[in-house]
């Protein structure tokens, strides 16, 4: 009986520097091959092993036979009136994800997805309504940066990355950490740790592990200042309530000089936008080095919420600011192409069967 299995080629975009060094050492090569390869791929934009002239002929031949450099394919590109660019990327088996580039005068930010869909059920987020299929691989995460920079060319540099696209990054911990370490590597994009931000709904055990694994900026999707409301808006709060979350945030911020946590707070009319809410928020954040980013709610089809008025958001901001917390209002970007926060949907083959569950509950129209 023939038991030989076809061996799939190894996609080298799946390795950070440490992983790539180990890969080369394993095959009897020197570890510095890793930095040579990273430079060719990410700085030289070379994917043809035969053009990697500082590798030996035998190594090139091995790589040709056993390895690939495969980034996700762009299926669709949309450019909004404000220059925000959204790419829909093919993930196979009927799945698609989205990445968004937000140009500003002095910087260019790429919003990167970490999962196909999302397993969490935040009630104001359209990604949540899509259900969940799977985690993205390292190649599929770093690949978003790779294809975006290639597409933008040299005139528009990606200077910042926010892990704020589809998915909960800290529920795909290992792959997200490897991809973030890779984008901060001097031999790839060399982004500084202050310019890479991971956003989380508050996965406390993973937040506790993050600083050891990868030193980046942290944003926490707070959205409510008491457990009663947060349990509804961000249901993972039922597992990791505010007391635990705040203790973890405090510890994270205390791990380095000038470190702080950015708290994201979506402004929902008559839900979390009263002056009492603002005061409660001030009290909650009293002991945490914090900045607050107020996000005007971006509507999506069949969403139940309405965005707070400009005046309310501005008054809410004043209370926080006067209470001593740096507070900004996030500019809504790319909403004419559904590229704004919470509007990314891609196409998700829902393995979590959320559609079915909602149908059974008679809630199919809610999505
Ligand atoms: N799961 C991670 C990453 C998503 S980041 C997290 O929860 O942090 C996307 C940010 O946009 C989060 O702060 C999220 O709460 C917010 N958001 C989601 N839906 C939104 C909507 N419809 N309007 C405005 N912001 C939204």
Boltz pocket constraint, residues with backbone or C-beta under 6 A from the ligand:
constraints:
  - pocket:
      binder: B
      contacts: [[A, 122], [A, 124], [A, 125], [A, 126], [A, 163], [A, 164], [A, 165], [A, 166], [A, 167], [A, 168], [A, 169], [A, 199], [A, 200], [A, 201], [A, 219], [A, 220], [A, 221], [A, 264], [A, 266], [A, 295], [A, 296], [A, 297], [A, 298], [A, 299], [A, 300], [A, 341], [A, 342], [A, 343]]
      max_distance: 6.0
